[in-house]
């Protein structure tokens, strides 16, 4: 996998087409300082970008592994895998209004989803695939330690996705009071 080339390719597409985007998943965790090896690049963009993005990736030699209204997954023999989350409406407005610019792949600043949205995405993935709980709980514990996290919002996400008990377990091991 060529993480730097893949990130640059994606940035170039989004900048030239004017679609908002941000890194999410393991890529975003790395930007926040989480020492987690990632084997793909995860991005989020608006639903309106899907048709053009998928076409672009396929013209660049990517094989589309899966495509649905909310997700697409693509694999390139040399560059690696890219997973895309597509959002719209209020979710898109809220997510892109809170994107942060952090040092990313290659050292330059890149758009990264806010840690609160990263938590929500992790919880949604865990709800869809409970086998992810044990791996993702460590990443969630890391995110809960970030000093400027909107803790009440995050607690609400845990409750909404049915992980209130996990939040309480993580809370016992992490000072989430902000004090």
Phi and psi in degrees as GROMACS dihedral restraints (atoms count N, CA, C in turn):
[ dihedral_restraints ]
;  ai    aj    ak    al  type     phi  dphi    fc
    3     4     5     6     1  -112.8    20    10
    4     5     6     7     1    85.1    20    10
    6     7     8     9     1   -57.7    20    10
    7     8     9    10     1   -42.8    20    10
    9    10    11    12     1   -65.4    20    10
   10    11    12    13     1   -45.0    20    10
   12    13    14    15     1   -65.7    20    10
   13    14    15    16     1   -40.2    20    10
   15    16    17    18     1   -65.8    20    10
   16    17    18    19     1   -44.2    20    10
   18    19    20    21     1   -62.4    20    10
   19    20    21    22     1   -41.0    20    10
   21    22    23    24     1   -65.9    20    10
   22    23    24    25     1   -40.5    20    10
   24    25    26    27     1   -60.6    20    10
   25    26    27    28     1   -46.1    20    10
   27    28    29    30     1   -65.4    20    10
   28    29    30    31     1   -46.6    20    10
   30    31    32    33     1   -56.5    20    10
   31    32    33    34     1   -43.6    20    10
   33    34    35    36     1   -60.8    20    10
   34    35    36    37     1   -43.7    20    10
   36    37    38    39     1   -60.4    20    10
   37    38    39    40     1   -52.3    20    10
   39    40    41    42     1   -64.5    20    10
   40    41    42    43     1   -40.0    20    10
   42    43    44    45     1   -66.5    20    10
   43    44    45    46     1   -40.7    20    10
   45    46    47    48     1   -73.9    20    10
   46    47    48    49     1   -25.3    20    10
   48    49    50    51     1   -99.3    20    10
   49    50    51    52     1    -9.9    20    10
   51    52    53    54     1    75.5    20    10
   52    53    54    55     1    16.5    20    10
   54    55    56    57     1   -87.5    20    10
   55    56    57    58     1   137.2    20    10
   57    58    59    60     1   -69.9    20    10
   58    59    60    61     1   150.2    20    10
   60    61    62    63     1  -156.2    20    10
   61    62    63    64     1   162.9    20    10
   63    64    65    66     1  -153.9    20    10
   64    65    66    67     1   151.0    20    10
   66    67    68    69     1   -75.8    20    10
   67    68    69    70     1   145.5    20    10
   69    70    71    72     1  -141.0    20    10
   70    71    72    73     1  -167.9    20    10
   72    73    74    75     1    57.9    20    10
   73    74    75    76     1  -146.1    20    10
   75    76    77    78     1   -62.8    20    10
   76    77    78    79     1   -30.8    20    10
   78    79    80    81     1   -63.1    20    10
   79    80    81    82     1   -45.9    20    10
   81    82    83    84     1   -66.2    20    10
   82    83    84    85     1   -41.4    20    10
   84    85    86    87     1   -56.2    20    10
   85    86    87    88     1   -42.6    20    10
   87    88    89    90     1   -61.7    20    10
   88    89    90    91     1   -39.5    20    10
   90    91    92    93     1   -64.5    20    10
   91    92    93    94     1   -30.2    20    10
   93    94    95    96     1   -83.2    20    10
   94    95    96    97     1    -4.0    20    10
   96    97    98    99     1   102.1    20    10
   97    98    99   100     1     6.9    20    10
   99   100   101   102     1   -77.2    20    10
  100   101   102   103     1   123.1    20    10
  102   103   104   105     1   -81.1    20    10
  103   104   105   106     1    68.7    20    10
  105   106   107   108     1  -120.5    20    10
  106   107   108   109     1   119.6    20    10
  108   109   110   111     1   -68.6    20    10
  109   110   111   112     1   131.9    20    10
  111   112   113   114     1  -112.2    20    10
  112   113   114   115     1   144.6    20    10
  114   115   116   117     1  -114.0    20    10
  115   116   117   118     1    13.0    20    10
  117   118   119   120     1  -155.3    20    10
  118   119   120   121     1   172.9    20    10
  120   121   122   123     1  -111.9    20    10
  121   122   123   124     1   127.4    20    10
  123   124   125   126     1  -109.0    20    10
  124   125   126   127     1   128.8    20    10
  126   127   128   129     1  -133.4    20    10
  127   128   129   130     1   156.8    20    10
  129   130   131   132     1  -123.5    20    10
  130   131   132   133     1   140.9    20    10
  132   133   134   135     1  -149.5    20    10
  133   134   135   136     1  -179.4    20    10
  135   136   137   138     1   -80.3    20    10
  136   137   138   139     1   151.3    20    10
  138   139   140   141     1   -57.6    20    10
  139   140   141   142     1   -33.7    20    10
  141   142   143   144     1   -61.7    20    10
  142   143   144   145     1   -17.9    20    10
  144   145   146   147     1   -85.0    20    10
  145   146   147   148     1   -13.6    20    10
  147   148   149   150     1   -57.8    20    10
  148   149   150   151     1   -50.7    20    10
  150   151   152   153     1   -58.8    20    10
  151   152   153   154     1   -48.2    20    10
  153   154   155   156     1   -67.6    20    10
  154   155   156   157     1   -40.3    20    10
  156   157   158   159     1   -65.3    20    10
  157   158   159   160     1   -47.4    20    10
  159   160   161   162     1   -61.0    20    10
  160   161   162   163     1   -44.3    20    10
  162   163   164   165     1   -60.5    20    10
  163   164   165   166     1   -43.4    20    10
  165   166   167   168     1   -60.6    20    10
  166   167   168   169     1   -49.2    20    10
  168   169   170   171     1   -61.5    20    10
  169   170   171   172     1   -40.9    20    10
  171   172   173   174     1   -66.5    20    10
  172   173   174   175     1   -38.1    20    10
  174   175   176   177     1   -65.6    20    10
  175   176   177   178     1   -27.3    20    10
  177   178   179   180     1   -84.6    20    10
  178   179   180   181     1     3.3    20    10
  180   181   182   183     1    98.9    20    10
  181   182   183   184     1     9.3    20    10
  183   184   185   186     1   -82.6    20    10
  184   185   186   187     1   142.9    20    10
  186   187   188   189     1   -94.4    20    10
  187   188   189   190     1   128.1    20    10
  189   190   191   192     1   -81.7    20    10
  190   191   192   193     1   116.3    20    10
  192   193   194   195     1   -85.7    20    10
  193   194   195   196     1   -34.5    20    10
  195   196   197   198     1  -155.5    20    10
  196   197   198   199     1   143.8    20    10
  198   199   200   201     1  -148.9    20    10
  199   200   201   202     1   126.1    20    10
  201   202   203   204     1  -140.1    20    10
  202   203   204   205     1   173.9    20    10
  204   205   206   207     1   -58.2    20    10
  205   206   207   208     1   -29.3    20    10
  207   208   209   210     1  -103.3    20    10
  208   209   210   211     1   -10.6    20    10
  210   211   212   213     1  -149.1    20    10
  211   212   213   214     1   154.0    20    10
  213   214   215   216     1  -149.6    20    10
  214   215   216   217     1   148.2    20    10
  216   217   218   219     1  -129.7    20    10
  217   218   219   220     1   135.1    20    10
  219   220   221   222     1  -137.2    20    10
  220   221   222   223     1   147.1    20    10
  222   223   224   225     1  -131.9    20    10
  223   224   225   226     1   132.6    20    10
  225   226   227   228     1  -118.5    20    10
  226   227   228   229     1   137.4    20    10
  228   229   230   231     1   -56.6    20    10
  229   230   231   232     1   -39.8    20    10
  231   232   233   234     1  -100.5    20    10
  232   233   234   235     1   -42.0    20    10
  234   235   236   237     1   -79.1    20    10
  235   236   237   238     1   -30.6    20    10
  237   238   239   240     1   109.6    20    10
  238   239   240   241     1  -155.4    20    10
  240   241   242   243     1  -107.6    20    10
  241   242   243   244     1   143.2    20    10
  243   244   245   246     1  -128.6    20    10
  244   245   246   247     1   131.2    20    10
  246   247   248   249     1  -112.6    20    10
  247   248   249   250     1   131.6    20    10
  249   250   251   252     1  -121.5    20    10
  250   251   252   253     1   132.4    20    10
  252   253   254   255     1  -106.2    20    10
  253   254   255   256     1   133.3    20    10
  255   256   257   258     1  -112.0    20    10
  256   257   258   259     1   128.4    20    10
  258   259   260   261     1  -124.7    20    10
  259   260   261   262     1   161.1    20    10
  261   262   263   264     1  -148.7    20    10
  262   263   264   265     1   172.8    20    10
  264   265   266   267     1    58.1    20    10
  265   266   267   268     1  -139.3    20    10
  267   268   269   270     1   -60.2    20    10
  268   269   270   271     1   -38.9    20    10
  270   271   272   273     1   -60.2    20    10
  271   272   273   274     1   -46.4    20    10
  273   274   275   276     1   -63.0    20    10
  274   275   276   277     1   -44.7    20    10
  276   277   278   279     1   -60.7    20    10
  277   278   279   280     1   -46.2    20    10
  279   280   281   282     1   -67.8    20    10
  280   281   282   283     1   -43.4    20    10
  282   283   284   285     1   -64.2    20    10
  283   284   285   286     1   -49.6    20    10
  285   286   287   288     1   -74.7    20    10
  286   287   288   289     1   -21.2    20    10
  288   289   290   291     1   -69.4    20    10
  289   290   291   292     1   -22.6    20    10
  291   292   293   294     1  -111.8    20    10
  292   293   294   295     1    10.2    20    10
  294   295   296   297     1   -60.5    20    10
  295   296   297   298     1   141.3    20    10
  297   298   299   300     1  -108.5    20    10
  298   299   300   301     1   154.7    20    10
  300   301   302   303     1  -106.2    20    10
  301   302   303   304     1   116.9    20    10
  303   304   305   306     1  -131.1    20    10
  304   305   306   307     1   158.2    20    10
  306   307   308   309     1   -59.8    20    10
  307   308   309   310     1   130.7    20    10
  309   310   311   312     1  -127.4    20    10
  310   311   312   313     1  -158.2    20    10
  312   313   314   315     1   -54.6    20    10
  313   314   315   316     1   127.1    20    10
  315   316   317   318     1    88.3    20    10
  316   317   318   319     1    -4.7    20    10
  318   319   320   321     1    93.7    20    10
  319   320   321   322     1   -21.9    20    10
  321   322   323   324     1   -74.6    20    10
  322   323   324   325     1   160.8    20    10
  324   325   326   327     1   -73.5    20    10
  325   326   327   328     1   138.4    20    10
  327   328   329   330     1  -133.2    20    10
  328   329   330   331     1   155.1    20    10
  330   331   332   333     1   -74.4    20    10
  331   332   333   334     1   132.3    20    10
  333   334   335   336     1  -133.4    20    10
  334   335   336   337     1   138.5    20    10
  336   337   338   339     1   -61.5    20    10
  337   338   339   340     1   148.8    20    10
  339   340   341   342     1   -59.9    20    10
  340   341   342   343     1   150.2    20    10
  342   343   344   345     1   -60.0    20    10
  343   344   345   346     1   -32.0    20    10
  345   346   347   348     1   -61.6    20    10
  346   347   348   349     1   -42.0    20    10
  348   349   350   351     1   -71.9    20    10
  349   350   351   352     1   -31.7    20    10
  351   352   353   354     1   -63.9    20    10
  352   353   354   355     1   -41.3    20    10
  354   355   356   357     1   -59.9    20    10
  355   356   357   358     1   -48.2    20    10
  357   358   359   360     1   -59.9    20    10
  358   359   360   361     1   -41.0    20    10
  360   361   362   363     1   -65.1    20    10
  361   362   363   364     1   -42.0    20    10
  363   364   365   366     1   -61.6    20    10
  364   365   366   367     1   -44.0    20    10
  366   367   368   369     1   -65.5    20    10
  367   368   369   370     1   -39.5    20    10
  369   370   371   372     1   -62.8    20    10
  370   371   372   373     1   -42.2    20    10
  372   373   374   375     1   -64.3    20    10
  373   374   375   376     1   -40.3    20    10
  375   376   377   378     1   -66.0    20    10
  376   377   378   379     1   -36.9    20    10
  378   379   380   381     1   -65.0    20    10
  379   380   381   382     1   -36.9    20    10
  381   382   383   384     1   -75.2    20    10
  382   383   384   385     1   -31.1    20    10
  384   385   386   387     1  -140.1    20    10
  385   386   387   388     1    87.8    20    10
  387   388   389   390     1   -58.8    20    10
  388   389   390   391     1   -16.5    20    10
  390   391   392   393     1   -66.9    20    10
  391   392   393   394     1   -14.2    20    10
  393   394   395   396     1   -81.9    20    10
  394   395   396   397     1   -11.4    20    10
  396   397   398   399     1   -56.8    20    10
  397   398   399   400     1   -49.0    20    10
  399   400   401   402     1   -65.1    20    10
  400   401   402   403     1   -38.8    20    10
  402   403   404   405     1   -72.2    20    10
  403   404   405   406     1   -46.5    20    10
  405   406   407   408     1   -72.7    20    10
  406   407   408   409     1   -21.7    20    10
  408   409   410   411     1   -62.6    20    10
  409   410   411   412     1   -32.8    20    10
  411   412   413   414     1   -67.7    20    10
  412   413   414   415     1   -43.0    20    10
  414   415   416   417     1   -64.5    20    10
  415   416   417   418     1   -39.3    20    10
  417   418   419   420     1   -63.9    20    10
  418   419   420   421     1   -41.3    20    10
  420   421   422   423     1   -61.1    20    10
  421   422   423   424     1   -40.1    20    10
  423   424   425   426     1   -60.8    20    10
  424   425   426   427     1   -48.6    20    10
  426   427   428   429     1   -62.4    20    10
  427   428   429   430     1   -36.1    20    10
  429   430   431   432     1   -66.0    20    10
  430   431   432   433     1   -18.5    20    10
  432   433   434   435     1   -86.1    20    10
  433   434   435   436     1    -8.5    20    10
  435   436   437   438     1   -64.5    20    10
  436   437   438   439     1   132.4    20    10
  438   439   440   441     1   -66.6    20    10
  439   440   441   442     1   -30.0    20    10
  441   442   443   444     1  -106.0    20    10
  442   443   444   445     1    23.1    20    10
  444   445   446   447     1   -67.8    20    10
  445   446   447   448     1   136.8    20    10
  447   448   449   450     1   -79.0    20    10
  448   449   450   451     1    89.9    20    10
  450   451   452   453     1   -64.2    20    10
  451   452   453   454     1   -39.0    20    10
  453   454   455   456     1   -66.9    20    10
  454   455   456   457     1   -39.0    20    10
  456   457   458   459     1   -61.6    20    10
  457   458   459   460     1   -44.6    20    10
  459   460   461   462     1   -65.0    20    10
  460   461   462   463     1   -43.0    20    10
  462   463   464   465     1   -57.7    20    10
  463   464   465   466     1   -40.4    20    10
  465   466   467   468     1   -61.4    20    10
  466   467   468   469     1   -37.9    20    10
  468   469   470   471     1   -64.3    20    10
  469   470   471   472     1   -43.5    20    10
  471   472   473   474     1   -58.6    20    10
  472   473   474   475     1   -45.1    20    10
  474   475   476   477     1   -64.6    20    10
  475   476   477   478     1   -45.4    20    10
  477   478   479   480     1   -59.1    20    10
  478   479   480   481     1   -38.7    20    10
  480   481   482   483     1   -90.5    20    10
  481   482   483   484     1     5.9    20    10
  483   484   485   486     1    82.6    20    10
  484   485   486   487     1    23.3    20    10
  486   487   488   489     1  -116.9    20    10
  487   488   489   490     1    33.2    20    10
  489   490   491   492     1   -58.2    20    10
  490   491   492   493     1   -40.7    20    10
  492   493   494   495     1   -63.4    20    10
  493   494   495   496     1   -41.4    20    10
  495   496   497   498     1   -63.1    20    10
  496   497   498   499     1   -40.7    20    10
  498   499   500   501     1   -59.1    20    10
  499   500   501   502     1   -45.8    20    10
  501   502   503   504     1   -63.9    20    10
  502   503   504   505     1   -37.8    20    10
  504   505   506   507     1   -63.7    20    10
  505   506   507   508     1   -46.2    20    10
  507   508   509   510     1   -66.7    20    10
  508   509   510   511     1   -33.9    20    10
  510   511   512   513     1   -63.9    20    10
  511   512   513   514     1   -35.7    20    10
  513   514   515   516     1   -65.5    20    10
  514   515   516   517     1   -30.0    20    10
  516   517   518   519     1   -95.5    20    10
  517   518   519   520     1    -9.2    20    10
  519   520   521   522     1  -134.2    20    10
  520   521   522   523     1   134.8    20    10
  522   523   524   525     1   -75.3    20    10
  523   524   525   526     1    99.5    20    10
  525   526   527   528     1  -100.4    20    10
  526   527   528   529     1     8.3    20    10
  528   529   530   531     1   -80.3    20    10
  529   530   531   532     1   -16.1    20    10
  531   532   533   534     1    83.3    20    10
  532   533   534   535     1     3.7    20    10
